[in-house]
Amino acid sequence: MVMAQTEKIPDLIGKSVPRIDVREKVTGAAIYADDIQFGKKLLYARVKRSPYPHALIKSIDTSKAEALPGVKAVVTGKDFPNRIGLYLKDKHIFALNRVRFVGEPVVGVAAVSEEIAEQALELIDVEYEVLEAVTDAVYGATPEAPIIHPKLGEYEVPNFIFPQPGTNISNHFKIRKGDTEAAFKECAAVVEKTIRVPHVQHVPIEPHVAIAQMDETGKVTLWASSQSPFAQRNLIAKTLGISQSDMRVIAPYVGGGFGCKAGVTMEAIPVAIATKVPGYPVKFRLTREEEFYTNFVRQGLTIKLKVGCDADGNLLAMENTMYWDGGASTEYGVNITRAGGYSSTGPYDIPNVKTDSLCVYTNHPIGGAYRGFGMSELHAGIGQVMDELANEIGMDKVEFHLKNVVQGGDTLATGMKMHPTGLSKCIEKVADAIEWGKKSPPSAPNKRRGKGIALMWKAPAMPPNPGSSAWVEFAEDGTVVVGVGGQEIGQGAFTVAAQMAAAALGVPMDWVRIAGPLDTQYSPYEWQTVASRLTWSMGNAVKRAAEDARQQILDMVAEAWDENVDDLDIVEGKVVSYKSERDISLKNIVIYGIPKENDQGWIGGPIIGRGKFMPTYVTGLDKETGQGQRAVVHYTTGAQALEVEVDLETGKIDVINAVSAFDMGRAINPDLVHMQMEGGFVQGLSSAIFEEMMLKDGYMQNPSFVDYRIATTTDIPKKMTTIIVEEPQDDGPWGARGVGEHPMVPTIAALANAVYDAVGVRLDGPPYSAERVYMAMLKAGVVK
Amino acid sequence: MAHHTITLTVNGETEVVTVPAHMTLLEMIREELALTGTKNGCASGECGACTVLFNGEPVNSCMVLAVEADGATVTTVEGLAHDHQLDPLQEAFVESGAVQCGFCTPGMLISSKALLLRAPNPSDDEIREALVGNLCRCTGYVRIVDGVKKAVKIAAQSEE
């Protein structure tokens, strides 16, 4: 492996160049999936959904809907009997025989207008036999609970997911390291705590939308707001019996993803319907209400923790039992459970660990990927028990964290060796910036101030071998076109890819274009835009493609000039020789090649660079102990510190100051990194204070922006500081790791710890709404 | 289904459109005029992505019927720049890093434009108050507020 530290860092790396997509986006010119015009043949799909959390389908009568003028297709589960799923294949595109959550698709309709499609839904009669619903994951894991997937043992599943047929447990990940029972006896202080993190929704401002069309030869095109065009091609094609090469996915800009547009969510629905009406494009878009209650969710978590340390504050043991509310089926839930399991200690060095991470089927919406992939929920618990344990042993929290955090070379709970990490530096920097240990006076007599700190780590949670690829081509004027398969979802992936290509080639930034929109027919393969993996994985592919192109150019010029390649370089779009001091612009030569002297023929030809990257070193973990050589590719770490003010009369929390520091190895574009830290923090704050999908008996009570509140302009702290720490990644491009998800991960615990510091109360979980904080203060006798 | 023919001014151009009675202004702008810069985020007046200037006032175009726009003057995000010259707000949003996924951006720009039309030099709190109905999930709003402040400076410089 090349050590990134020894490599020369080009000037463009670490430079805050402006986003390359920004002009399109401020002028309204940027195209999103719903903006594509399809003309008069366009059909609109609507879906009749389950009104029950758990029921058997006794009969479906679609005859009246089919007879309605303007209706072109009506489909049910029987039309598409194959199962679909990213990890565990446990669901159907439309429910077959049984419904498992309120909102599950049962019948699909395509009509000439959305109004007619809606009318058709009203004409469909579905008869159900209602079953007992499971609406609590802890209960769902017991033998008394009704079984939601009786055929669990028949489902196709990869070898790192461990379902337990005959139960509702779709994955059980274990760690057994050392002897926790014996170690707890040695502890001077032990804290036990149960935290409940409610379901939350992603809330991208752009709702899901997908348009599909099948042509007369059976080839299918899907246009979708998508983080995963290649995964969608693969999964949808397989389920519908289409060759992957006959399934084309075109994915323009995404108006916010946060994980909800990864894997296959609703995109298979218009494709399935389109196969019944060849020649017609079929558009399906979720209403905001559907976006809330039918779309994949950040699943709820009940986490039971026990952690202990010796009299000097050294952590000795942890027991961690997590019940993930995976919902009706588990597109991602089983792997979130796994990620929660192998990262279950948080970023702490603990010699004795016992972890049980269980994904449990319930009759709730389906658990999907959500920025942080289980880590915000896990750290909501870890961050608070560590705070309490430091209190318990009477040690300053910053000192306690510094004493116990993982360092490079530590053996982690899975047996993996930790790589160098800047976590201690992150802790020191946030403590410094928040003026840790200094108490500032409240702004009014009825208010109390407090400070809190919390840490995090997160590894990209993926199969062992997710691949990236890229190509680099040129236009006659020397400008560069970079092909990527990773998506621009707002995080700045296209800008960073262009920046890396420019840096590796030696051309000015404004010479580089990204080939878009993503199109599986032309774009190079990329597993998915998830896991904060693009800067690192796709970045490696882009860098290699650019270096490959550069090598081809230098070889060509060396031959033409009869010089040694080692004496040549590309600087600012020109090939220069340090030996002969000649130079030549890339213009024209990158397409036409270079003429030999005296018209004696040509050298070269169109340059096309290619690059790929795939981690090859991730190993399996033992099913019973969770032990293995290398569980993950790497960990990004960080810390957050908050100062809050709590109003004793209302329970309202104001964040006075928020400081974040993360170690992303190398900030390719520091401004974009700061933007991730700011936006991520506010999303985390929103989840900590406001957000909860209120699920009652399986029904969401608050599926609108009025009743499900997210942070607005008036909720953000007046002071926010974001700090970059760089401890280079050995196999990252110029040392880079991802940082997209991480900034929201420590926020719930940091806020909870600050509130505790201010008023001495903790809730059993978020949201820390004014009402809940006030009630907790009342109960604790803080207010009367 | 009853249809109506209406005449209105959109981004300085006179448009004559025949629309069904129940069509919203948002649908008309996006589907009849193909001005897709105005976004549909909730269709229920809660997210602000579809904000347009309606006779100079910011409105959620999903909550206005197209027929109500008969005789009105409407400005969408496409009408902010003139002769390829960005509006100071657009320029400031670029410079401040106020844009990530970009889906809330058109509505944010229009609400900010409405603010600056009535209060050319707003305070921080006025900016936050004016944008409270425009939801953004990416940026954490900080740089959007900065962008509006920067636009005031850019506009002042160009007048000097």
Boltz contact constraints between the chains, C-beta under 6 A:
constraints:
  - contact:
      token1: [A, 22]
      token2: [B, 94]
      max_distance: 6.0
  - contact:
      token1: [A, 22]
      token2: [B, 99]
      max_distance: 6.0
  - contact:
      token1: [A, 25]
      token2: [B, 99]
      max_distance: 6.0
  - contact:
      token1: [A, 25]
      token2: [B, 102]
      max_distance: 6.0
  - contact:
      token1: [A, 25]
      token2: [B, 105]
      max_distance: 6.0
  - contact:
      token1: [A, 26]
      token2: [B, 90]
      max_distance: 6.0
  - contact:
      token1: [A, 26]
      token2: [B, 93]
      max_distance: 6.0
  - contact:
      token1: [A, 27]
      token2: [B, 81]
      max_distance: 6.0
  - contact:
      token1: [A, 28]
      token2: [B, 37]
      max_distance: 6.0
  - contact:
      token1: [A, 28]
      token2: [B, 77]
      max_distance: 6.0
  - contact:
      token1: [A, 28]
      token2: [B, 78]
      max_distance: 6.0
  - contact:
      token1: [A, 28]
      token2: [B, 106]
      max_distance: 6.0
  - contact:
      token1: [A, 30]
      token2: [B, 102]
      max_distance: 6.0
  - contact:
      token1: [A, 35]
      token2: [B, 36]
      max_distance: 6.0
  - contact:
      token1: [A, 203]
      token2: [B, 137]
      max_distance: 6.0
  - contact:
      token1: [A, 204]
      token2: [B, 137]
      max_distance: 6.0
  - contact:
      token1: [A, 205]
      token2: [B, 41]
      max_distance: 6.0
  - contact:
      token1: [A, 205]
      token2: [B, 49]
      max_distance: 6.0
  - contact:
      token1: [A, 205]
      token2: [B, 103]
      max_distance: 6.0
  - contact:
      token1: [A, 205]
      token2: [B, 104]
      max_distance: 6.0
  - contact:
      token1: [A, 205]
      token2: [B, 137]
      max_distance: 6.0
  - contact:
      token1: [A, 206]
      token2: [B, 103]
      max_distance: 6.0
  - contact:
      token1: [A, 255]
      token2: [B, 101]
      max_distance: 6.0
  - contact:
      token1: [A, 255]
      token2: [B, 103]
      max_distance: 6.0
  - contact:
      token1: [A, 256]
      token2: [B, 101]
      max_distance: 6.0
  - contact:
      token1: [A, 256]
      token2: [B, 103]
      max_distance: 6.0
  - contact:
      token1: [A, 256]
      token2: [B, 137]
      max_distance: 6.0
  - contact:
      token1: [A, 288]
      token2: [B, 42]
      max_distance: 6.0
  - contact:
      token1: [A, 490]
      token2: [B, 100]
      max_distance: 6.0
  - contact:
      token1: [A, 490]
      token2: [B, 101]
      max_distance: 6.0
  - contact:
      token1: [A, 490]
      token2: [B, 138]
      max_distance: 6.0
  - contact:
      token1: [A, 671]
      token2: [B, 97]
      max_distance: 6.0
  - contact:
      token1: [A, 675]
      token2: [B, 97]
      max_distance: 6.0
  - contact:
      token1: [A, 678]
      token2: [B, 140]
      max_distance: 6.0
  - contact:
      token1: [A, 678]
      token2: [B, 142]
      max_distance: 6.0
  - contact:
      token1: [A, 679]
      token2: [B, 138]
      max_distance: 6.0
  - contact:
      token1: [A, 679]
      token2: [B, 139]
      max_distance: 6.0
  - contact:
      token1: [A, 679]
      token2: [B, 140]
      max_distance: 6.0
  - contact:
      token1: [A, 682]
      token2: [B, 140]
      max_distance: 6.0
  - contact:
      token1: [A, 705]
      token2: [B, 46]
      max_distance: 6.0
  - contact:
      token1: [A, 705]
      token2: [B, 47]
      max_distance: 6.0
  - contact:
      token1: [A, 712]
      token2: [B, 132]
      max_distance: 6.0
  - contact:
      token1: [A, 713]
      token2: [B, 128]
      max_distance: 6.0
  - contact:
      token1: [A, 713]
      token2: [B, 131]
      max_distance: 6.0
  - contact:
      token1: [A, 713]
      token2: [B, 132]
      max_distance: 6.0
  - contact:
      token1: [A, 713]
      token2: [B, 141]
      max_distance: 6.0
  - contact:
      token1: [A, 714]
      token2: [B, 128]
      max_distance: 6.0
  - contact:
      token1: [A, 714]
      token2: [B, 132]
      max_distance: 6.0
  - contact:
      token1: [A, 716]
      token2: [B, 141]
      max_distance: 6.0
